[in-house]
Each structure stands twice: as C-alpha cells, then as structure tokens.
Amino acid sequence: MRTSKELAGLAVIDVRDGKKLGVVAETVVSPDDGRLLGFVVKSGGMLSRDESAVEIDDVRSLGSDAVTVEGDEMVRRLEATRPEFQEARGGERALIGRKIVTQGGSVVGQIADFVINDETRRIGSLLIRGGMFESGDAIPAARIVSVGPDVVVVSDEGAPDETIGPFES
C-alpha cells in the first residue's frame, strides 16, 4: 500500500528497451468507485510542461521503484485517454482537497491524500487533514458511503455496516 504522494516521482520505464519515458506526476483514480485509472507522466525534466498519460490497463507492473510498460506507445497524449480518465483528473472530480462529512453531519476534514492497495489497485483509505481528526489520520474506504460533487460522505464511526459503499468491490 502506497499513497499517491509516494507514487509521484516513480520512473516510467519501457521494458522492451530499458528507456525511461518519464516520471509519475499524478495518480488518477475514479472518484466513483476508487479504482486506479492510471498516471499522468511528466517528461523532459523538472521544469517541463510535457505531460502525457499511461492508463492502468497498459501498466505491466507497479513496482517499488518504477512503473513498467511494454512499449513507449503505452504512454499517450492526455487527450487520447479514455473519457473516464480525463474526467477523473483534477478539477471538480478530484478527491484531494474535497471535504469529508459523516452521515451524522459532522465535518471530518479534507482529503489530504489516498492510499492505493497495490493488489486490488483501488483506494484502501483516505488520509485526512483538519476537522475532527489530526493530520495523518485515515478513514478506511469501507466507510465511504458516497462521493458527491461537493463532499465525500462517510459512515459515522462505530455505525453498523449496513451497506457496501461505492469503493468496495
């Protein structure tokens, strides 16, 4: 399990020829169900604005030190990605920075980051800043009830688990 911030900076490597295609600049997840959709990749150095994308279906391996793909054609222009990837990337659909509210109406805080489960390639938990909890506290994905345009709603702590939320498979 790794946070999106830990994934940032990983090299994206073409295993066919050993060429570094860029580095992970952003982790893109579906706000609807927590699936890992892929990565925004930067190439050309720190100050470069050259961004492209690799979708998760094109990732051969998500290793501890690199993301590997089979061929440089797996890294595409952002405009060439699926609409779901484009919509989930930033803007109103972004999870980081979104407020979290319990079903009981208490503000928990804001999403500071999320943890990706490497096996399921889904969000395993949300890392929180502000609100009722101190920075660094986590809410398991199983507590997510809904992800709306304004807030993420989570079950009250200790509430009976009556339904499976959108982030559960």
Backbone as JSON Lines, residues from 0, in Angstrom:
{"i":0,"aa":"M","n":[0.84,-1.17,0.0],"ca":[0.0,0.0,0.0],"c":[0.89,1.25,0.0]}
{"i":1,"aa":"R","n":[0.51,2.17,-0.9],"ca":[1.27,3.42,-1.01],"c":[0.33,4.59,-1.24]}
{"i":2,"aa":"T","n":[0.75,5.75,-0.78],"ca":[-0.03,6.95,-1.02],"c":[0.25,7.48,-2.42]}
{"i":3,"aa":"S","n":[-0.63,8.34,-2.9],"ca":[-0.39,8.94,-4.22],"c":[0.88,9.78,-4.21]}
{"i":4,"aa":"K","n":[1.19,10.37,-3.07],"ca":[2.43,11.17,-2.97],"c":[3.67,10.28,-3.04]}
{"i":5,"aa":"E","n":[3.58,9.05,-2.55],"ca":[4.7,8.11,-2.64],"c":[4.88,7.6,-4.07]}
{"i":6,"aa":"L","n":[3.79,7.54,-4.82],"ca":[3.88,7.09,-6.21],"c":[4.46,8.19,-7.11]}
{"i":7,"aa":"A","n":[4.24,9.44,-6.73],"ca":[4.78,10.56,-7.51],"c":[6.3,10.47,-7.55]}
{"i":8,"aa":"G","n":[6.85,10.65,-8.73],"ca":[8.3,10.61,-8.9],"c":[8.83,9.26,-9.35]}
{"i":9,"aa":"L","n":[7.98,8.21,-9.32],"ca":[8.44,6.91,-9.82],"c":[8.74,7.02,-11.31]}
{"i":10,"aa":"A","n":[9.82,6.4,-11.72],"ca":[10.16,6.37,-13.14],"c":[9.17,5.49,-13.9]}
{"i":11,"aa":"V","n":[8.85,5.88,-15.12],"ca":[8.05,5.05,-16.02],"c":[9.02,4.5,-17.05]}
{"i":12,"aa":"I","n":[9.17,3.18,-17.06],"ca":[10.21,2.5,-17.85],"c":[9.58,1.6,-18.91]}
{"i":13,"aa":"D","n":[10.11,1.68,-20.12],"ca":[9.74,0.77,-21.2],"c":[10.61,-0.47,-21.05]}
{"i":14,"aa":"V","n":[10.0,-1.62,-20.74],"ca":[10.79,-2.83,-20.5],"c":[11.36,-3.41,-21.79]}
{"i":15,"aa":"R","n":[10.84,-3.0,-22.94],"ca":[11.36,-3.53,-24.2],"c":[12.78,-3.04,-24.48]}
{"i":16,"aa":"D","n":[13.04,-1.77,-24.15],"ca":[14.37,-1.24,-24.46],"c":[15.05,-0.56,-23.27]}
{"i":17,"aa":"G","n":[14.41,-0.59,-22.09],"ca":[15.02,-0.01,-20.91],"c":[15.03,1.5,-20.88]}
{"i":18,"aa":"K","n":[14.23,2.13,-21.71],"ca":[14.21,3.6,-21.79],"c":[13.26,4.18,-20.74]}
{"i":19,"aa":"K","n":[13.73,5.24,-20.07],"ca":[12.89,5.97,-19.13],"c":[12.01,6.92,-19.95]}
{"i":20,"aa":"L","n":[10.69,6.75,-19.8],"ca":[9.73,7.53,-20.58],"c":[9.26,8.78,-19.85]}
{"i":21,"aa":"G","n":[9.56,8.85,-18.57],"ca":[9.16,10.0,-17.76],"c":[9.02,9.57,-16.32]}
{"i":22,"aa":"V","n":[8.36,10.41,-15.52],"ca":[8.1,10.1,-14.12],"c":[6.64,10.35,-13.8]}
{"i":23,"aa":"V","n":[6.12,9.64,-12.82],"ca":[4.74,9.81,-12.39],"c":[4.61,11.2,-11.76]}
{"i":24,"aa":"A","n":[3.69,11.98,-12.3],"ca":[3.43,13.32,-11.76],"c":[2.14,13.33,-10.95]}
{"i":25,"aa":"E","n":[1.21,12.44,-11.29],"ca":[-0.1,12.44,-10.63],"c":[-0.71,11.05,-10.75]}
{"i":26,"aa":"T","n":[-1.35,10.61,-9.69],"ca":[-2.08,9.35,-9.68],"c":[-3.55,9.68,-9.92]}
{"i":27,"aa":"V","n":[-4.15,9.01,-10.89],"ca":[-5.54,9.29,-11.26],"c":[-6.41,8.11,-10.82]}
{"i":28,"aa":"V","n":[-7.42,8.41,-9.99],"ca":[-8.35,7.4,-9.51],"c":[-9.77,7.82,-9.85]}
{"i":29,"aa":"S","n":[-10.65,6.84,-9.94],"ca":[-12.06,7.12,-10.18],"c":[-12.7,7.58,-8.88]}
{"i":30,"aa":"P","n":[-13.3,8.76,-8.86],"ca":[-13.99,9.2,-7.65],"c":[-15.29,8.43,-7.43]}
{"i":31,"aa":"D","n":[-15.73,7.69,-8.42],"ca":[-16.98,6.93,-8.3],"c":[-16.82,5.63,-7.55]}
{"i":32,"aa":"D","n":[-15.68,4.94,-7.75],"ca":[-15.52,3.64,-7.11],"c":[-14.11,3.37,-6.59]}
{"i":33,"aa":"G","n":[-13.23,4.37,-6.65],"ca":[-11.9,4.23,-6.06],"c":[-10.91,3.43,-6.87]}
{"i":34,"aa":"R","n":[-11.24,3.07,-8.12],"ca":[-10.3,2.3,-8.95],"c":[-9.16,3.18,-9.42]}
{"i":35,"aa":"L","n":[-7.96,2.61,-9.44],"ca":[-6.81,3.28,-10.01],"c":[-6.96,3.27,-11.53]}
{"i":36,"aa":"L","n":[-6.98,4.46,-12.14],"ca":[-7.17,4.57,-13.58],"c":[-5.85,4.71,-14.33]}
{"i":37,"aa":"G","n":[-4.82,5.22,-13.66],"ca":[-3.52,5.38,-14.31],"c":[-2.75,6.55,-13.73]}
{"i":38,"aa":"F","n":[-1.83,7.05,-14.56],"ca":[-0.92,8.1,-14.08],"c":[-0.72,9.17,-15.14]}
{"i":39,"aa":"V","n":[-0.56,10.39,-14.68],"ca":[-0.07,11.46,-15.53],"c":[1.44,11.38,-15.45]}
{"i":40,"aa":"V","n":[2.09,11.45,-16.6],"ca":[3.53,11.27,-16.69],"c":[4.17,12.56,-17.21]}
{"i":41,"aa":"K","n":[5.21,13.01,-16.53],"ca":[5.98,14.17,-17.0],"c":[7.29,13.68,-17.59]}
{"i":42,"aa":"S","n":[7.68,14.33,-18.67],"ca":[8.97,14.01,-19.27],"c":[9.69,15.31,-19.58]}
{"i":43,"aa":"G","n":[10.99,15.24,-19.75],"ca":[11.74,16.42,-20.14],"c":[12.29,17.25,-19.01]}
{"i":44,"aa":"G","n":[12.32,16.76,-17.79],"ca":[12.93,17.49,-16.69],"c":[11.92,18.14,-15.77]}
{"i":45,"aa":"M","n":[12.42,18.7,-14.68],"ca":[11.6,19.26,-13.62],"c":[10.72,20.42,-14.08]}
{"i":46,"aa":"L","n":[11.24,21.29,-14.92],"ca":[10.51,22.48,-15.32],"c":[9.67,22.27,-16.58]}
{"i":47,"aa":"S","n":[9.72,21.08,-17.1],"ca":[8.99,20.77,-18.33],"c":[7.49,20.72,-18.08]}
{"i":48,"aa":"R","n":[6.73,21.1,-19.08],"ca":[5.28,21.0,-19.02],"c":[4.77,19.86,-19.9]}
{"i":49,"aa":"D","n":[5.68,19.03,-20.4],"ca":[5.3,17.91,-21.25],"c":[4.62,16.84,-20.4]}
{"i":50,"aa":"E","n":[3.3,16.77,-20.51],"ca":[2.55,15.77,-19.78],"c":[1.9,14.8,-20.75]}
{"i":51,"aa":"S","n":[1.89,13.56,-20.33],"ca":[1.21,12.51,-21.07],"c":[0.57,11.6,-20.03]}
{"i":52,"aa":"A","n":[0.07,10.47,-20.47],"ca":[-0.61,9.58,-19.53],"c":[-0.34,8.13,-19.86]}
{"i":53,"aa":"V","n":[-0.38,7.31,-18.83],"ca":[-0.39,5.86,-19.01],"c":[-1.59,5.35,-18.2]}
{"i":54,"aa":"E","n":[-2.49,4.65,-18.9],"ca":[-3.66,4.1,-18.23],"c":[-3.3,2.79,-17.57]}
{"i":55,"aa":"I","n":[-4.01,2.46,-16.51],"ca":[-3.65,1.3,-15.7],"c":[-3.66,-0.01,-16.49]}
{"i":56,"aa":"D","n":[-4.52,-0.12,-17.48],"ca":[-4.56,-1.34,-18.3],"c":[-3.28,-1.52,-19.11]}
{"i":57,"aa":"D","n":[-2.51,-0.45,-19.29],"ca":[-1.28,-0.51,-20.06],"c":[-0.04,-0.65,-19.17]}
{"i":58,"aa":"V","n":[-0.24,-0.7,-17.86],"ca":[0.87,-0.86,-16.91],"c":[1.17,-2.34,-16.77]}
{"i":59,"aa":"R","n":[2.43,-2.69,-17.03],"ca":[2.86,-4.08,-16.86],"c":[3.03,-4.39,-15.39]}
{"i":60,"aa":"S","n":[3.7,-3.47,-14.67],"ca":[3.96,-3.68,-13.25],"c":[4.05,-2.34,-12.54]}
{"i":61,"aa":"L","n":[3.56,-2.34,-11.33],"ca":[3.65,-1.18,-10.45],"c":[4.61,-1.57,-9.34]}
{"i":62,"aa":"G","n":[5.9,-1.33,-9.6],"ca":[6.94,-1.78,-8.69],"c":[7.27,-0.77,-7.61]}
{"i":63,"aa":"S","n":[8.18,-1.13,-6.74],"ca":[8.56,-0.24,-5.65],"c":[9.38,0.95,-6.13]}
{"i":64,"aa":"D","n":[10.07,0.8,-7.27],"ca":[10.92,1.88,-7.76],"c":[10.54,2.39,-9.14]}
{"i":65,"aa":"A","n":[9.64,1.7,-9.82],"ca":[9.27,2.13,-11.17],"c":[7.93,1.54,-11.59]}
{"i":66,"aa":"V","n":[7.31,2.23,-12.52],"ca":[6.13,1.73,-13.22],"c":[6.64,1.25,-14.56]}
{"i":67,"aa":"T","n":[6.34,0.0,-14.92],"ca":[6.85,-0.51,-16.18],"c":[5.72,-0.7,-17.19]}
{"i":68,"aa":"V","n":[6.05,-0.46,-18.45],"ca":[5.12,-0.65,-19.56],"c":[5.86,-1.4,-20.66]}
{"i":69,"aa":"E","n":[5.09,-2.0,-21.57],"ca":[5.69,-2.74,-22.69],"c":[5.57,-1.91,-23.95]}
{"i":70,"aa":"G","n":[6.47,-0.98,-24.13],"ca":[6.48,-0.15,-25.33],"c":[6.14,1.3,-25.03]}
{"i":71,"aa":"D","n":[6.84,2.2,-25.71],"ca":[6.61,3.63,-25.49],"c":[5.24,4.09,-25.98]}
{"i":72,"aa":"E","n":[4.58,3.28,-26.82],"ca":[3.24,3.63,-27.3],"c":[2.2,3.55,-26.18]}
{"i":73,"aa":"M","n":[2.55,2.96,-25.04],"ca":[1.63,2.88,-23.9],"c":[1.49,4.23,-23.2]}
{"i":74,"aa":"V","n":[2.43,5.12,-23.43],"ca":[2.36,6.48,-22.88],"c":[1.78,7.35,-23.97]}
{"i":75,"aa":"R","n":[0.58,7.9,-23.71],"ca":[-0.18,8.63,-24.73],"c":[-0.4,10.09,-24.32]}
{"i":76,"aa":"R","n":[-0.81,10.87,-25.3],"ca":[-1.24,12.24,-25.01],"c":[-2.45,12.17,-24.08]}
{"i":77,"aa":"L","n":[-2.6,13.14,-23.22],"ca":[-3.73,13.16,-22.29],"c":[-5.06,13.12,-23.03]}
{"i":78,"aa":"E","n":[-5.12,13.79,-24.16],"ca":[-6.36,13.84,-24.94],"c":[-6.74,12.48,-25.52]}
{"i":79,"aa":"A","n":[-5.79,11.56,-25.59],"ca":[-6.03,10.25,-26.19],"c":[-6.47,9.21,-25.15]}
{"i":80,"aa":"T","n":[-6.6,9.62,-23.9],"ca":[-7.03,8.69,-22.86],"c":[-8.56,8.57,-22.86]}
{"i":81,"aa":"R","n":[-9.04,7.55,-22.19],"ca":[-10.49,7.34,-22.08],"c":[-11.14,8.54,-21.37]}
{"i":82,"aa":"P","n":[-12.39,8.84,-21.71],"ca":[-13.09,9.96,-21.06],"c":[-13.1,9.85,-19.53]}
{"i":83,"aa":"E","n":[-13.23,8.64,-19.01],"ca":[-13.24,8.43,-17.56],"c":[-11.94,8.93,-16.93]}
{"i":84,"aa":"F","n":[-10.81,8.67,-17.59],"ca":[-9.51,9.13,-17.1],"c":[-9.47,10.65,-17.11]}
{"i":85,"aa":"Q","n":[-9.89,11.25,-18.22],"ca":[-9.85,12.7,-18.37],"c":[-10.74,13.39,-17.34]}
{"i":86,"aa":"E","n":[-11.94,12.84,-17.11],"ca":[-12.86,13.43,-16.15],"c":[-12.35,13.33,-14.71]}
{"i":87,"aa":"A","n":[-11.7,12.21,-14.39],"ca":[-11.22,11.99,-13.02],"c":[-10.0,12.82,-12.69]}
{"i":88,"aa":"R","n":[-9.33,13.28,-13.7],"ca":[-8.09,14.01,-13.48],"c":[-8.37,15.47,-13.12]}
{"i":89,"aa":"G","n":[-8.14,15.79,-11.86],"ca":[-8.25,17.18,-11.42],"c":[-9.64,17.77,-11.5]}
{"i":90,"aa":"G","n":[-9.72,19.05,-11.28],"ca":[-10.98,19.78,-11.37],"c":[-12.0,19.34,-10.35]}
{"i":91,"aa":"E","n":[-13.26,19.4,-10.73],"ca":[-14.36,19.11,-9.82],"c":[-14.42,17.65,-9.4]}
{"i":92,"aa":"R","n":[-13.81,16.76,-10.13],"ca":[-13.88,15.34,-9.81],"c":[-12.72,14.88,-8.91]}
{"i":93,"aa":"A","n":[-11.74,15.74,-8.68],"ca":[-10.57,15.36,-7.89],"c":[-10.96,15.09,-6.44]}
{"i":94,"aa":"L","n":[-10.36,14.08,-5.84],"ca":[-10.64,13.74,-4.45],"c":[-9.83,14.58,-3.48]}
{"i":95,"aa":"I","n":[-8.56,14.81,-3.78],"ca":[-7.7,15.54,-2.85],"c":[-8.23,16.96,-2.7]}
{"i":96,"aa":"G","n":[-8.39,17.36,-1.45],"ca":[-8.91,18.68,-1.13],"c":[-10.41,18.7,-0.86]}
{"i":97,"aa":"R","n":[-11.11,17.61,-1.19],"ca":[-12.56,17.56,-1.0],"c":[-12.88,17.35,0.49]}
{"i":98,"aa":"K","n":[-13.94,17.99,0.97],"ca":[-14.38,17.84,2.35],"c":[-15.02,16.48,2.56]}
{"i":99,"aa":"I","n":[-14.89,16.01,3.81],"ca":[-15.5,14.75,4.22],"c":[-16.48,15.05,5.34]}
{"i":100,"aa":"V","n":[-17.7,14.54,5.2],"ca":[-18.76,14.74,6.18],"c":[-19.32,13.37,6.56]}
{"i":101,"aa":"T","n":[-19.6,13.18,7.84],"ca":[-20.22,11.93,8.27],"c":[-21.71,11.95,7.96]}
{"i":102,"aa":"Q","n":[-22.32,10.77,7.97],"ca":[-23.77,10.69,7.78],"c":[-24.51,11.46,8.86]}
{"i":103,"aa":"G","n":[-23.89,11.58,10.02],"ca":[-24.49,12.33,11.12],"c":[-24.33,13.84,11.0]}
{"i":104,"aa":"G","n":[-23.61,14.3,9.97],"ca":[-23.49,15.73,9.72],"c":[-22.26,16.4,10.29]}
{"i":105,"aa":"S","n":[-21.28,15.66,10.76],"ca":[-20.04,16.25,11.28],"c":[-18.98,16.32,10.19]}
{"i":106,"aa":"V","n":[-18.31,17.46,10.11],"ca":[-17.21,17.6,9.16],"c":[-16.0,16.89,9.75]}
{"i":107,"aa":"V","n":[-15.46,15.96,8.99],"ca":[-14.3,15.2,9.42],"c":[-13.02,15.94,9.08]}
{"i":108,"aa":"G","n":[-12.98,16.6,7.94],"ca":[-11.8,17.32,7.47],"c":[-11.78,17.3,5.96]}
{"i":109,"aa":"Q","n":[-10.58,17.39,5.41],"ca":[-10.39,17.34,3.96],"c":[-9.47,16.18,3.61]}
{"i":110,"aa":"I","n":[-9.65,15.67,2.39],"ca":[-8.78,14.6,1.92],"c":[-7.42,15.2,1.58]}
{"i":111,"aa":"A","n":[-6.39,14.73,2.27],"ca":[-5.03,15.19,2.02],"c":[-4.33,14.28,1.02]}
{"i":112,"aa":"D","n":[-4.7,13.01,1.02],"ca":[-4.09,12.02,0.13],"c":[-4.93,10.76,0.21]}
{"i":113,"aa":"F","n":[-4.58,9.78,-0.58],"ca":[-5.24,8.49,-0.51],"c":[-4.21,7.4,-0.63]}
{"i":114,"aa":"V","n":[-4.54,6.24,-0.07],"ca":[-3.65,5.09,-0.09],"c":[-4.18,4.11,-1.11]}
{"i":115,"aa":"I","n":[-3.3,3.68,-2.01],"ca":[-3.66,2.69,-3.04],"c":[-3.23,1.31,-2.57]}
{"i":116,"aa":"N","n":[-4.15,0.37,-2.64],"ca":[-3.84,-1.03,-2.37],"c":[-3.25,-1.59,-3.66]}
{"i":117,"aa":"D","n":[-1.98,-1.99,-3.62],"ca":[-1.29,-2.48,-4.83],"c":[-1.94,-3.71,-5.43]}
{"i":118,"aa":"E","n":[-2.52,-4.58,-4.6],"ca":[-3.13,-5.81,-5.11],"c":[-4.44,-5.55,-5.82]}
{"i":119,"aa":"T","n":[-5.33,-4.77,-5.2],"ca":[-6.64,-4.52,-5.78],"c":[-6.64,-3.34,-6.74]}
{"i":120,"aa":"R","n":[-5.58,-2.52,-6.67],"ca":[-5.47,-1.29,-7.48],"c":[-6.68,-0.4,-7.25]}
{"i":121,"aa":"R","n":[-7.03,-0.26,-5.97],"ca":[-8.13,0.6,-5.53],"c":[-7.68,1.41,-4.32]}
{"i":122,"aa":"I","n":[-8.44,2.45,-4.04],"ca":[-8.18,3.21,-2.83],"c":[-8.51,2.34,-1.63]}
{"i":123,"aa":"G","n":[-7.56,2.25,-0.71],"ca":[-7.76,1.48,0.52],"c":[-8.2,2.35,1.67]}
{"i":124,"aa":"S","n":[-7.74,3.61,1.67],"ca":[-8.14,4.54,2.71],"c":[-7.87,5.97,2.26]}
{"i":125,"aa":"L","n":[-8.53,6.89,2.94],"ca":[-8.34,8.32,2.7],"c":[-7.56,8.91,3.86]}
{"i":126,"aa":"L","n":[-6.54,9.7,3.58],"ca":[-5.78,10.38,4.62],"c":[-6.38,11.77,4.81]}
{"i":127,"aa":"I","n":[-6.58,12.15,6.07],"ca":[-7.34,13.35,6.42],"c":[-6.45,14.42,7.02]}
{"i":128,"aa":"R","n":[-6.83,15.69,6.72],"ca":[-6.22,16.83,7.42],"c":[-7.35,17.71,7.93]}
{"i":129,"aa":"G","n":[-7.15,18.29,9.12],"ca":[-8.13,19.22,9.68],"c":[-9.37,18.53,10.2]}
{"i":130,"aa":"G","n":[-10.32,19.32,10.64],"ca":[-11.59,18.79,11.12],"c":[-11.46,18.1,12.45]}
{"i":131,"aa":"M","n":[-12.2,17.0,12.64],"ca":[-12.24,16.28,13.92],"c":[-10.93,15.55,14.21]}
{"i":132,"aa":"F","n":[-10.19,15.21,13.17],"ca":[-9.01,14.39,13.34],"c":[-7.74,15.2,13.09]}
{"i":133,"aa":"E","n":[-6.66,14.71,13.66],"ca":[-5.36,15.32,13.39],"c":[-4.88,14.89,12.02]}
{"i":134,"aa":"S","n":[-3.97,15.66,11.46],"ca":[-3.4,15.32,10.16],"c":[-2.76,13.94,10.22]}
{"i":135,"aa":"G","n":[-2.98,13.16,9.18],"ca":[-2.38,11.84,9.1],"c":[-3.32,10.72,9.48]}
{"i":136,"aa":"D","n":[-4.49,11.05,10.06],"ca":[-5.46,10.01,10.36],"c":[-6.04,9.49,9.05]}
{"i":137,"aa":"A","n":[-6.52,8.27,9.09],"ca":[-7.04,7.64,7.87],"c":[-8.46,7.15,8.09]}
{"i":138,"aa":"I","n":[-9.24,7.19,7.03],"ca":[-10.58,6.62,7.02],"c":[-10.55,5.47,6.02]}
{"i":139,"aa":"P","n":[-10.89,4.26,6.46],"ca":[-10.9,3.13,5.52],"c":[-11.92,3.35,4.41]}
{"i":140,"aa":"A","n":[-11.62,2.9,3.23],"ca":[-12.51,3.05,2.08],"c":[-13.87,2.42,2.35]}
{"i":141,"aa":"A","n":[-13.92,1.4,3.21],"ca":[-15.18,0.73,3.52],"c":[-16.18,1.68,4.18]}
{"i":142,"aa":"R","n":[-15.71,2.78,4.77],"ca":[-16.62,3.73,5.42],"c":[-17.19,4.75,4.45]}
{"i":143,"aa":"I","n":[-16.72,4.77,3.2],"ca":[-17.23,5.74,2.23],"c":[-18.63,5.32,1.8]}
{"i":144,"aa":"V","n":[-19.57,6.23,1.98],"ca":[-20.96,5.96,1.61],"c":[-21.24,6.5,0.22]}
{"i":145,"aa":"S","n":[-20.77,7.72,-0.05],"ca":[-20.97,8.32,-1.37],"c":[-19.93,9.4,-1.63]}
{"i":146,"aa":"V","n":[-19.69,9.63,-2.91],"ca":[-18.79,10.69,-3.35],"c":[-19.61,11.6,-4.24]}
{"i":147,"aa":"G","n":[-19.91,12.77,-3.73],"ca":[-20.74,13.7,-4.47],"c":[-19.93,14.84,-5.05]}
{"i":148,"aa":"P","n":[-20.59,15.75,-5.74],"ca":[-19.88,16.87,-6.35],"c":[-19.33,17.86,-5.32]}
{"i":149,"aa":"D","n":[-19.87,17.81,-4.09],"ca":[-19.44,18.76,-3.07],"c":[-18.62,18.14,-1.94]}
{"i":150,"aa":"V","n":[-19.04,16.96,-1.49],"ca":[-18.39,16.32,-0.35],"c":[-18.35,14.8,-0.53]}
{"i":151,"aa":"V","n":[-17.49,14.18,0.27],"ca":[-17.47,12.73,0.42],"c":[-18.2,12.44,1.73]}
{"i":152,"aa":"V","n":[-19.18,11.55,1.68],"ca":[-19.93,11.18,2.87],"c":[-19.42,9.84,3.37]}
{"i":153,"aa":"V","n":[-19.12,9.78,4.68],"ca":[-18.65,8.54,5.29],"c":[-19.59,8.16,6.42]}
{"i":154,"aa":"S","n":[-19.61,6.88,6.73],"ca":[-20.45,6.42,7.84],"c":[-19.88,6.95,9.15]}
{"i":155,"aa":"D","n":[-20.77,7.09,10.13],"ca":[-20.32,7.51,11.46],"c":[-19.47,6.39,12.03]}
{"i":156,"aa":"E","n":[-18.44,6.76,12.76],"ca":[-17.55,5.76,13.34],"c":[-18.33,4.89,14.31]}
{"i":157,"aa":"G","n":[-18.17,3.6,14.2],"ca":[-18.87,2.65,15.06],"c":[-20.27,2.32,14.6]}
{"i":158,"aa":"A","n":[-20.73,2.94,13.51],"ca":[-22.07,2.65,13.0],"c":[-22.09,1.24,12.41]}
{"i":159,"aa":"P","n":[-23.23,0.56,12.52],"ca":[-23.3,-0.78,11.9],"c":[-23.1,-0.68,10.4]}
{"i":160,"aa":"D","n":[-22.39,-1.64,9.85],"ca":[-22.1,-1.66,8.42],"c":[-23.29,-2.25,7.68]}
{"i":161,"aa":"E","n":[-24.23,-1.38,7.27],"ca":[-25.46,-1.86,6.66],"c":[-25.33,-2.07,5.15]}
{"i":162,"aa":"T","n":[-24.52,-1.27,4.49],"ca":[-24.4,-1.38,3.05],"c":[-22.93,-1.36,2.64]}
{"i":163,"aa":"I","n":[-22.71,-1.81,1.43],"ca":[-21.37,-1.74,0.86],"c":[-21.29,-0.46,0.07]}
{"i":164,"aa":"G","n":[-20.28,0.35,0.36],"ca":[-20.13,1.63,-0.33],"c":[-19.56,1.47,-1.73]}
{"i":165,"aa":"P","n":[-19.45,2.59,-2.44],"ca":[-19.01,2.54,-3.82],"c":[-17.55,2.13,-4.0]}
{"i":166,"aa":"F","n":[-16.72,2.21,-2.96],"ca":[-15.32,1.87,-3.09],"c":[-15.03,0.42,-2.76]}
{"i":167,"aa":"E","n":[-16.06,-0.33,-2.42],"ca":[-15.88,-1.75,-2.1],"c":[-16.19,-2.58,-3.33]}
{"i":168,"aa":"S","n":[-15.43,-3.63,-3.51],"ca":[-15.67,-4.48,-4.68],"c":[-16.51,-5.69,-4.34]}
